[in-house]
């Protein structure tokens, strides 16, 4: 059950980021039920990729960049989050999910939005494993 919650939480974050920022987008229709029908599976796919990237790649990058994180008092973590979102966009492009992230600054803003949304959803839902 936790995996489904985790996937839907990331999907909500990506959906809000794509809705708020023009540089983060999915291919396909932009309005109506056709948008929901065509973008639901790619959204879940992108959420899965982002979750896997955050679980596998991000800890290694954080460990290797620990001196930068310490020197910048943690602000370098924003850069790492942006790079993970850009990596997710690149992987999603390779598997033809139609997900695009246009540049570093868009990825930086998108990663902040995704972090805030996932934090908010997690705080509302709560953690069953406690």
C-alpha positions as CSV (number, residue, x, y, z in Angstrom):
1,X,0.0,0.0,0.0
2,X,2.9,2.4,0.8
3,X,4.2,1.9,-2.8
4,X,0.9,3.1,-4.3
5,X,0.8,6.1,-1.9
6,X,4.4,6.9,-2.8
7,X,3.7,6.7,-6.5
8,X,0.5,8.8,-6.3
9,X,2.3,11.4,-4.2
10,X,5.1,11.8,-6.8
11,X,2.4,11.9,-9.5
12,X,0.6,14.7,-7.7
13,X,3.8,16.7,-7.4
14,X,4.7,16.2,-11.1
15,X,1.1,17.1,-12.2
16,X,1.2,20.3,-10.2
17,X,4.6,21.3,-11.5
18,X,3.5,20.6,-15.1
19,X,0.3,22.7,-14.4
20,X,2.1,25.6,-12.9
21,X,5.3,25.8,-15.0
22,X,5.2,26.1,-18.8
23,X,8.6,24.5,-19.1
24,X,7.5,21.2,-17.6
25,X,5.0,19.5,-19.8
26,X,3.5,16.4,-21.3
27,X,2.8,15.9,-25.0
28,X,-0.9,15.7,-26.0
29,X,-4.1,17.6,-25.5
30,X,-4.2,20.4,-23.0
31,X,-7.9,20.5,-22.0
32,X,-10.8,18.2,-21.2
33,X,-11.2,14.5,-20.6
34,X,-8.9,13.7,-23.5
35,X,-6.0,15.3,-21.6
36,X,-6.8,13.1,-18.5
37,X,-7.1,10.0,-20.6
38,X,-3.9,10.5,-22.6
39,X,-1.7,11.8,-19.8
40,X,-2.6,9.6,-16.8
41,X,-0.3,6.7,-17.7
42,X,2.6,8.8,-18.7
43,X,2.2,10.8,-15.5
44,X,2.4,7.6,-13.5
45,X,5.4,6.5,-15.5
46,X,7.2,9.7,-14.9
47,X,6.3,9.5,-11.2
48,X,7.8,6.0,-11.1
49,X,11.0,7.1,-12.9
50,X,11.4,10.1,-10.6
51,X,10.9,7.9,-7.5
52,X,13.5,5.4,-8.8
53,X,15.9,8.2,-9.6
54,X,15.4,9.7,-6.2
55,X,15.9,6.3,-4.5
56,X,18.9,5.1,-6.5
57,X,20.8,7.9,-8.1
58,X,20.2,10.8,-5.7
59,X,21.9,9.2,-2.6
60,X,25.0,8.6,-4.6
61,X,25.1,12.2,-5.9
62,X,24.4,13.5,-2.4
63,X,27.3,11.5,-1.0
64,X,29.7,12.6,-3.7
65,X,28.7,16.3,-3.4
66,X,28.7,16.4,0.4
67,X,31.5,19.0,0.5
68,X,29.4,21.3,-1.7
69,X,26.3,20.7,0.4
70,X,28.2,21.6,3.6
71,X,29.9,24.7,2.1
72,X,26.5,26.0,0.7
73,X,24.7,25.2,4.0
74,X,22.4,22.8,2.1
75,X,21.5,25.0,-0.8
76,X,23.3,22.7,-3.2
77,X,20.5,20.2,-2.5
78,X,18.3,22.4,-4.6
79,X,20.7,21.9,-7.5
80,X,20.7,18.2,-6.9
81,X,16.9,18.0,-6.9
82,X,16.8,20.0,-10.2
83,X,19.4,17.7,-11.8
84,X,17.3,14.7,-10.7
85,X,14.2,16.2,-12.4
86,X,16.3,16.8,-15.5
87,X,17.5,13.3,-15.5
88,X,13.9,12.1,-15.1
89,X,12.9,14.1,-18.1
90,X,15.8,12.7,-20.1
91,X,14.9,9.1,-19.2
92,X,11.2,9.7,-19.9
93,X,12.2,11.0,-23.3
94,X,14.2,7.9,-24.0
95,X,11.2,5.6,-23.1
96,X,8.9,7.9,-25.1
97,X,6.6,9.1,-22.3
98,X,6.3,12.6,-23.8
99,X,7.5,14.4,-20.7
100,X,9.8,17.5,-21.1
101,X,11.7,19.7,-18.8
102,X,13.1,22.8,-20.5
103,X,16.3,23.8,-18.8
104,X,17.9,24.1,-15.4
105,X,15.9,27.0,-14.0
106,X,12.6,25.3,-14.9
107,X,13.9,22.1,-13.3
108,X,14.9,24.1,-10.2
109,X,11.5,25.6,-9.8
110,X,9.8,22.3,-10.7
111,X,11.8,20.4,-8.1
112,X,10.7,23.0,-5.4
113,X,7.1,22.6,-6.5
114,X,7.3,18.8,-6.4
115,X,9.0,18.8,-3.0
116,X,6.4,21.1,-1.5
117,X,3.5,19.1,-3.0
118,X,4.8,15.8,-2.0
119,X,5.5,17.1,1.5
120,X,2.0,18.5,1.7
121,X,0.4,15.3,0.5
122,X,2.5,13.2,2.9
123,X,1.5,15.4,5.8
124,X,-2.2,15.1,5.0
125,X,-2.1,11.4,4.3
126,X,0.3,10.5,7.1
127,X,2.6,7.5,7.2
128,X,1.0,4.1,8.0
129,X,4.4,2.6,8.8
130,X,5.0,4.6,12.1
